[in-house]
Amino acid sequence: MKEGSVMIEILVNDDDRGIWEVMRKARSRENYRVTALDDPIKVNEKALARYQLIILDVMMPGIEGYEL
């Protein structure tokens, strides 16, 4: 990453661990900071403002991505 550049923070939330692991690894290689969670209940709603991109699975157990 170039000096002075801002790191983009991404949140990935998907109950399929394989999907978010691939997304986390791919984005991390591109110098993005990725937080990957497998449970929508683990999302700290107060911290959502720090992310520039949030990728949510629409159909998850407990709470759907749309509801979150």
Summary of the structure (lengths in Angstrom):
residues: 68
radius of gyration: 12.5
end to end distance: 31.8
largest distance: 41.9
contacts: 168
relative contact order: 0.28
helix: 32%
strand: 21%
